[in-house]
Amino acid sequence: MISREDAAALDGEDRLGSLRDEFVIEPDGPIYLDGNSLGRLPRATQARLSKLVAEEWGLGLVRSWDDWIDLPTTVGDKLGAAFLGAAPGQVLIADSTSLNLYKLASAALAARPGAIALDGYEFPSDRYVLEGLAQAHGVELRWFAGHPPDGPSVDDVAGALAQGGVRLVVLSMVSFGSGAWADVEAITEAAHDAGALILWDCSHAVGSVPIELDASGADLAVGCTYKYLNAGPGSPAFLYVRADHQPTMRQPIWGWFGQADQFGMGDRYAPAAGIGQHGVGSPPMLGVAAVDTGIDVLARGGIDALRTKAVALTSLVVDLHDEWMAPLGFELGSPRDPDRRGAHVSLRHADAWRITQALRAEGVIGDFRGDGVRLGPAPAYTRFVDVWDGMARLRDLVAARRHLAYGVETGRVT
Ligand SMILES: *Cc1c(COP(=O)(O)O)cnc(C)c1O
């Protein structure tokens, strides 16, 4: 039996407890367990954006581009150092994750034409982008089944590679649905042994698990910044191209922000040397600034402490699931082994959508994906008592069958 006092005691010992004060949190507001979908607003970001709008844009006008122009690469370097295990010159803040995936997967296909292997349970946008690319280039998509909740395993990936011809493997480092954390080193090795490049989607991994892109031998990576990095709705994503690939990876959208001598306004496109080539058009500076402050705030916690707390928070969800929710017809939709889990947990139930709606109405925000209620207690600002209270409300509403009052039709956003 885990009591609320036990949860409060964990908060008392929490080394990251004070990091919560760096975020805008409504007193007596809802319990927020959806930090893996849209992170909270850091106070520093509110201040930074106010200043950017009032002073840099309002007064500085076009002159402010002198300060803005290098931010996508300097913030990329900062992200690389703090959360990606990437040396400088390999990370750029740009565009959306979907678009960055398109650019880098296209570049990989041009460099090494062949089949693309991906998980049937991969995030929808990633699947769609790769479907479109495969059709346009006339290459095969080699699907494998990632076997949730624990997969995809190295065997799942190796099975797809065994038939030969795969030149690019695309995979989420942490699965958006189950939260499964892929065996990065083993899968990278399997891809390389088969002559394929590996492109990691780090969207649910960045800020929730330690990432070592350089050390693991990753070729390419993309990821978003509005989840655990807390950079706000639609904030620009990042991309990573390993230094030794940069001379051969040519992305297909030739814009002036990827041009060698941008303000030379030359007649013909000539790609910038280095990571800058992967820019396209004007970066959204409000968003880039929010990525910058989001990294600063999260880096004050540090990935080691964030990871330790994420394990403890998700373990509390799993323990309370076993104690309270399994008897009510729930099934764990995430890995039981915390070493194979990111920072969110899926609780599967046949009525998951109605339960998610009822849960929100009762003041606990999670979301609905596939067949599960997905809970992302982001370690930067979620307390153990938040998890305990949220799970208690979930238990009580399902036990009283209050979710049956909600419709089965899903909304535009779930
Ligand atoms: C959140 C997420 C995205 C988001 O893509 P956008 O283009 O930013 O909307 C992409 N891939 C994965 C795996 C994600 O989790």
PDBQT file of the ligand as one rigid body, heavy atoms in Angstrom, charges set to zero:
ROOT
HETATM    1  C1  LIG A 501       5.658  14.980 -31.107  1.00  0.00    +0.000 C 
HETATM    2  C2  LIG A 501       6.302  14.207 -32.188  1.00  0.00    +0.000 A 
HETATM    3  C3  LIG A 501       6.451  14.736 -33.461  1.00  0.00    +0.000 A 
HETATM    4  C4  LIG A 501       5.907  16.111 -33.743  1.00  0.00    +0.000 C 
HETATM    5  O1  LIG A 501       6.046  16.503 -35.047  1.00  0.00    +0.000 OA
HETATM    6  P1  LIG A 501       5.696  18.017 -35.444  1.00  0.00    +0.000 P 
HETATM    7  O2  LIG A 501       6.114  18.089 -36.831  1.00  0.00    +0.000 OA
HETATM    8  O3  LIG A 501       6.437  18.912 -34.504  1.00  0.00    +0.000 OA
HETATM    9  O4  LIG A 501       4.217  18.189 -35.239  1.00  0.00    +0.000 OA
HETATM   10  C5  LIG A 501       7.084  13.983 -34.429  1.00  0.00    +0.000 A 
HETATM   11  N1  LIG A 501       7.546  12.738 -34.152  1.00  0.00    +0.000 NA
HETATM   12  C6  LIG A 501       7.403  12.190 -32.932  1.00  0.00    +0.000 A 
HETATM   13  C7  LIG A 501       7.943  10.834 -32.653  1.00  0.00    +0.000 C 
HETATM   14  C8  LIG A 501       6.776  12.897 -31.913  1.00  0.00    +0.000 A 
HETATM   15  O5  LIG A 501       6.622  12.365 -30.707  1.00  0.00    +0.000 OA
ENDROOT
TORSDOF 0
